[in-house]
Amino acid sequence: MKSSVVERFKFEAAHAVVIDGKPEEVHGHTFRLEIAVEGPLRNGYVVDFIGLRAIVEEVIKQLDHRNLNVLFENPTTENIALWIAGKIEKRLPAGVRLHRLVLWEGDENGVEFEF
């Protein structure tokens, strides 16, 4: 049996995405992040919510209230999501893996990755 744990987060950041070689104006968003991790049930749980929240918050604090163009060559929502995924995957406890990540850029635009 597979079990997933889902957590939601948000952070504020600015960026100017380069589209067809042309950068947009710098603008900000409230990014909303949802992650799902999966693993076997051990002692009745997959992963401690508090521990998982600490892992993700440590990653997103690097992005919160930042100009993402300083951190990324092209800070598309896809590139940001993949960067977050890579950082989270490295910090997860043994036997727990990142299953899904959804990153919303505001209320209407988002990307979803399944791993």
trRosetta pair geometry for C-beta under 8 A, 3 or more apart (Angstrom, degrees):
i j d omega theta_ij theta_ji phi_ij phi_ji
1 41 7.3 -4 88 -1 111 113
2 38 5.4 5 -175 -172 101 131
3 38 6.3 159 83 -147 42 79
3 39 7.0 -40 66 67 87 47
3 40 7.3 79 27 -149 104 19
3 41 5.4 69 4 -58 150 90
3 46 4.9 -155 101 -63 112 120
4 36 4.6 7 -177 -178 124 109
4 37 6.7 154 -152 77 70 34
4 38 4.5 -41 -93 -86 74 91
4 46 7.1 1 -137 -29 12 172
4 99 5.7 -78 -118 38 115 158
4 100 7.9 16 -150 19 142 107
5 36 6.9 161 76 -152 40 59
5 37 5.4 -14 55 59 93 87
5 38 7.6 171 14 -85 67 42
5 45 7.8 45 -76 -175 130 87
5 46 4.9 -155 -28 65 112 128
5 47 5.5 -121 24 47 155 95
5 49 7.0 -151 -172 -89 131 73
5 52 6.4 -166 114 -39 137 171
6 34 6.5 2 -171 -175 99 98
6 35 7.2 174 -145 89 55 43
6 36 4.7 -20 -94 -97 81 85
7 34 7.3 173 87 -149 42 55
7 35 5.7 -7 57 57 87 88
7 49 7.0 147 -87 -148 116 82
7 52 5.8 178 -26 122 149 121
7 53 6.1 -162 -151 -84 150 76
7 56 6.4 -177 99 10 138 158
8 32 6.9 -8 -169 -177 100 94
8 33 6.9 154 -156 86 51 55
8 34 5.0 -18 -101 -99 78 80
9 32 7.4 161 85 -159 47 50
9 33 4.5 -14 63 62 95 105
9 34 7.8 177 23 -77 68 37
9 35 7.8 11 8 2 109 100
9 53 8.0 152 -78 -140 111 77
9 56 5.8 -157 -38 136 151 128
9 57 7.0 -168 -125 -81 138 69
9 60 5.9 172 140 1 145 166
10 30 5.8 6 -176 175 120 94
10 31 6.4 162 -154 85 64 52
10 32 4.9 -24 -99 -103 93 65
10 33 6.9 177 -85 16 37 77
11 30 7.7 167 86 -157 27 56
11 31 5.3 -13 63 59 77 103
11 33 7.3 17 8 -7 96 117
11 60 4.9 -162 -40 170 145 116
11 61 7.9 -155 -113 -86 135 32
11 63 5.6 87 121 95 153 101
11 64 4.1 -107 -154 -95 114 84
11 65 7.6 -108 -179 -19 90 60
12 28 6.4 17 -177 -178 90 118
12 29 7.4 -176 -145 91 55 43
12 30 5.7 -32 -95 -103 75 63
12 31 7.3 173 -94 15 21 80
12 64 6.2 57 47 -157 65 70
12 65 5.4 36 82 -72 99 65
13 28 6.7 -176 103 -143 27 81
13 29 6.6 -14 64 57 68 80
13 31 6.1 -2 27 -8 105 123
13 63 5.3 -45 -73 162 145 88
13 64 6.7 -109 -63 -123 93 23
13 65 6.7 -99 -90 -47 59 12
13 66 5.4 -11 -129 57 100 69
13 67 7.5 158 -173 -97 81 17
13 68 5.2 65 159 -43 127 106
14 26 5.5 40 164 176 118 96
14 27 6.4 -171 -147 101 85 20
14 28 4.2 -50 -89 -85 80 79
14 29 7.7 143 -100 11 37 66
14 66 7.5 -136 36 106 75 37
14 67 5.0 -29 75 -109 104 65
14 68 6.7 -167 84 6 45 82
14 69 8.0 -46 111 1 82 95
15 26 7.0 -148 122 -140 13 69
15 27 7.3 -31 62 61 53 61
15 28 8.0 111 11 -104 59 41
15 29 7.6 -26 23 10 98 108
15 67 7.0 138 -87 -168 47 56
15 68 4.1 -24 -86 51 106 115
15 69 5.8 140 -141 -41 67 81
15 72 7.7 -3 -130 55 123 120
15 75 4.1 -121 -141 91 135 132
16 23 4.8 44 142 178 113 105
16 24 4.8 -158 -158 71 72 75
16 25 6.3 -116 -117 124 110 15
16 26 4.4 -61 -52 -83 112 59
16 27 7.2 106 -86 12 69 69
16 69 5.6 -1 39 -61 87 137
16 75 7.7 73 49 46 40 109
17 23 7.3 168 91 -144 28 62
17 24 5.3 31 51 9 71 120
17 74 6.4 60 -151 -176 66 82
17 75 6.3 -111 -88 73 71 66
17 76 5.4 78 -130 -87 119 67
18 21 6.6 -6 175 -136 104 13
18 22 6.8 158 -155 75 67 25
18 23 4.9 -38 -94 -86 75 68
18 24 7.7 -137 -79 -1 29 73
18 74 4.8 -86 36 -120 104 106
19 22 6.1 -33 69 64 67 80
19 24 6.7 49 6 -45 107 95
24 27 6.9 -57 131 9 119 109
26 67 6.9 -21 -149 -137 129 109
26 69 7.3 -84 -107 -5 104 137
29 105 5.0 -34 -166 -168 166 72
29 106 5.0 -94 -144 -49 106 79
30 106 6.5 88 52 -103 73 46
31 63 7.6 -37 46 131 149 133
31 77 7.9 173 -125 -125 111 95
31 80 7.5 -95 -132 133 154 150
31 103 6.2 -11 -172 -171 107 93
31 104 6.6 155 -160 80 53 59
31 105 6.1 -18 -106 -103 80 51
32 103 7.4 157 80 -157 49 44
32 104 4.1 -2 54 52 97 115
32 110 7.7 -48 66 -100 94 125
33 56 7.3 -178 112 -177 137 126
33 60 6.6 -143 12 -89 156 140
33 84 6.8 -127 -132 175 139 164
33 101 7.3 -23 -164 -165 90 88
33 102 7.2 154 -156 84 42 58
33 103 5.4 -6 -105 -107 75 75
33 104 7.6 -144 -64 24 35 74
34 100 7.7 -12 114 115 92 99
34 101 7.3 159 86 -155 56 42
34 102 4.4 2 55 54 102 103
34 103 8.0 -159 27 -70 64 38
34 104 8.0 47 -3 -11 97 100
35 56 6.3 -164 20 -100 144 137
35 88 6.6 -137 -133 -164 158 169
35 98 6.6 -60 -166 -140 111 95
35 100 7.0 164 -156 89 45 60
35 101 5.1 -5 -108 -106 79 76
35 102 7.8 -161 -72 26 39 64
36 98 7.8 103 80 -165 51 56
36 99 4.6 -58 105 68 95 109
36 100 4.2 21 41 48 111 98
36 101 7.7 -144 25 -65 67 43
37 46 6.8 167 104 134 94 130
37 47 6.0 1 93 13 136 143
37 52 6.6 -148 20 -128 141 131
37 92 6.4 175 -137 -127 140 133
37 96 5.2 29 163 175 125 102
37 97 6.5 168 -157 84 81 30
37 98 5.7 -50 -103 -101 80 42
37 99 6.0 149 -128 2 21 92
38 46 6.7 -79 -150 -152 34 147
38 96 7.3 167 83 -152 27 64
38 97 6.2 -25 61 62 75 80
38 99 4.4 63 -6 -53 108 133
39 42 7.9 -35 127 -6 110 103
39 46 4.7 129 59 -160 91 95
39 47 6.7 82 37 -39 132 96
39 95 4.9 92 -156 138 127 80
39 96 4.0 -68 -38 -100 146 60
39 97 6.5 133 -70 12 90 68
40 46 7.3 153 79 -119 24 74
40 95 6.3 -59 28 175 96 120
41 44 6.3 -2 -178 -129 107 13
41 45 6.6 103 -146 30 75 6
41 46 6.3 -56 -94 -69 54 64
42 45 7.0 -43 64 68 61 56
42 46 7.6 91 21 -118 79 27
42 95 7.5 58 -25 113 136 153
45 48 6.7 72 124 -76 146 49
46 96 6.4 111 161 -112 90 107
47 51 6.2 -117 169 77 92 114
47 52 5.0 91 121 -57 124 115
47 92 7.6 -67 -104 -155 152 90
47 93 6.2 165 -119 31 107 121
47 96 5.0 55 -65 -112 125 154
48 51 4.0 74 74 10 106 110
48 52 6.6 179 86 -10 54 84
49 52 5.8 -59 -146 40 29 109
49 53 6.0 31 157 -21 66 109
50 53 5.7 -52 -144 36 28 113
50 54 6.5 32 154 -22 62 105
51 54 5.7 -53 -150 32 31 113
51 55 6.7 34 152 -21 63 102
51 93 7.4 24 138 -33 140 122
52 55 5.7 -52 -154 31 35 114
52 56 6.5 23 155 -10 67 106
53 56 6.1 -60 -146 42 31 104
53 57 5.9 28 158 -18 67 113
54 57 5.9 -56 -138 41 26 109
54 58 6.3 34 158 -26 62 106
55 58 6.0 -60 -158 29 25 112
55 59 7.0 18 150 -14 61 106
55 88 6.2 91 141 -138 112 76
55 91 4.6 164 -148 118 111 130
55 92 6.8 76 -167 -82 166 54
56 59 5.7 -57 -155 36 37 110
56 60 6.2 18 158 -7 73 109
56 88 6.1 14 -96 -108 74 115
57 60 6.1 -59 -134 46 32 98
57 61 6.0 44 162 -34 66 103
58 61 6.2 -47 -147 21 23 114
58 91 7.3 168 69 -130 131 169
59 62 6.3 -59 -179 19 38 111
59 63 7.8 11 140 -1 66 107
59 84 5.8 106 146 -143 133 74
59 87 4.3 136 -125 115 120 134
59 88 5.8 -56 -34 -65 162 76
59 91 7.5 -146 -52 12 111 146
60 63 5.4 -60 -160 41 56 108
60 64 6.0 69 144 -43 81 98
60 84 6.9 24 -79 -124 81 116
61 64 5.4 -39 -135 17 40 120
62 66 7.5 -19 148 -16 46 155
62 71 7.5 117 147 -117 99 150
62 87 8.0 -146 32 -130 143 168
63 66 5.6 -117 -165 36 35 123
63 68 6.6 18 -147 -95 93 99
63 71 7.2 -98 -104 35 75 167
63 80 7.2 88 -127 -155 147 112
63 84 7.8 -37 -22 -81 148 103
66 70 6.7 -107 172 48 104 119
66 71 6.6 46 136 -18 139 126
67 70 5.1 82 87 -9 92 106
68 71 5.5 -62 -157 45 54 106
68 72 5.5 -2 160 23 89 111
68 75 3.7 113 123 -138 118 160
68 80 6.5 -30 -154 -91 147 120
69 72 6.7 -74 -117 62 29 74
69 75 5.7 -105 -73 -5 52 125
71 75 7.1 72 71 -90 87 118
72 75 3.9 122 67 -79 132 77
72 79 5.5 120 -159 126 141 133
72 80 6.8 -81 -48 -75 159 73
72 83 7.1 -110 -88 -40 116 153
74 79 6.1 133 89 -16 75 160
75 79 6.1 -130 -136 77 31 123
75 80 5.9 48 -167 -58 79 104
76 79 4.6 95 53 7 81 100
76 80 7.0 -148 91 -4 42 86
77 80 5.7 -54 -146 39 33 112
77 81 6.1 36 155 -22 66 108
77 103 5.6 -178 -177 104 96 114
77 105 4.7 -100 -86 -39 130 124
77 109 6.9 -171 -27 131 161 102
77 110 6.9 -142 165 -141 151 36
77 111 4.9 157 119 -4 110 118
78 81 5.8 -56 -146 36 28 111
78 82 6.4 23 158 -15 64 107
78 111 5.1 168 -84 -116 68 170
79 82 6.0 -56 -146 38 30 108
79 83 6.3 33 154 -21 64 107
80 83 5.7 -57 -151 35 30 113
80 84 6.4 31 152 -19 65 105
80 103 6.3 -167 97 156 104 164
81 84 5.7 -54 -149 36 31 112
81 85 6.3 34 152 -22 64 106
81 101 5.7 152 -171 121 100 121
81 102 8.0 -39 -130 -162 131 14
81 103 4.1 -147 -88 8 104 137
81 111 5.3 -127 -12 84 158 122
81 113 6.0 151 140 -5 126 122
82 85 5.5 -49 -146 34 34 116
82 86 6.5 37 155 -21 64 103
82 113 7.0 109 -83 -51 72 163
83 86 5.9 -54 -152 33 30 111
83 87 6.6 25 154 -15 63 107
84 87 5.9 -62 -152 39 31 109
84 88 6.2 26 156 -17 68 110
84 101 6.6 166 95 -168 113 147
84 103 6.9 133 30 -75 148 134
85 88 5.9 -59 -145 38 28 108
85 89 6.1 32 159 -24 66 108
85 98 5.9 150 -154 142 86 163
85 101 5.1 -128 -83 -3 103 161
85 113 6.4 -50 -68 79 153 145
85 115 7.0 159 -165 -58 131 137
86 89 5.9 -52 -144 31 27 113
86 90 6.8 27 158 -19 60 106
87 90 6.2 -59 -158 31 30 111
87 91 6.9 9 154 -7 62 115
88 91 6.0 -77 -156 43 34 103
88 92 6.6 47 154 -45 72 98
88 98 5.7 96 104 -81 116 132
88 101 7.7 154 39 -89 149 132
89 92 6.1 -40 -149 4 32 115
89 97 7.4 18 -132 -152 88 67
89 98 5.1 -78 -84 -1 85 127
89 115 7.9 -147 -88 -172 125 169
92 96 4.6 -132 171 93 114 101
92 97 6.6 135 107 -101 160 29
92 98 6.7 -153 -42 -42 149 80
93 96 5.0 56 64 19 80 121
97 115 7.1 -136 153 106 104 120
98 101 6.5 -1 179 -44 119 106
98 115 5.2 43 101 43 89 150
99 114 6.9 -19 160 -151 61 75
99 115 6.2 -148 -145 55 18 88
100 112 6.9 -8 -170 -171 99 94
100 113 7.0 167 -152 89 53 53
100 114 5.1 -18 -101 -106 83 70
100 115 7.1 -159 -72 15 35 79
101 112 7.3 169 89 -150 48 50
101 113 5.1 -1 56 56 93 97
101 115 7.5 42 -1 -19 97 111
102 110 5.9 29 179 164 90 130
102 111 7.2 -179 -148 90 54 44
102 112 4.6 -11 -103 -103 84 85
102 113 7.9 -174 -76 24 44 59
103 110 6.1 178 92 -153 42 86
103 111 5.6 -2 56 54 89 87
104 107 7.0 24 166 -117 130 19
104 109 7.0 130 -160 83 65 45
104 110 3.8 -39 -100 -88 63 118
105 109 4.7 -31 63 88 99 102
105 110 6.4 175 13 -86 68 53
106 109 6.0 44 55 34 100 88
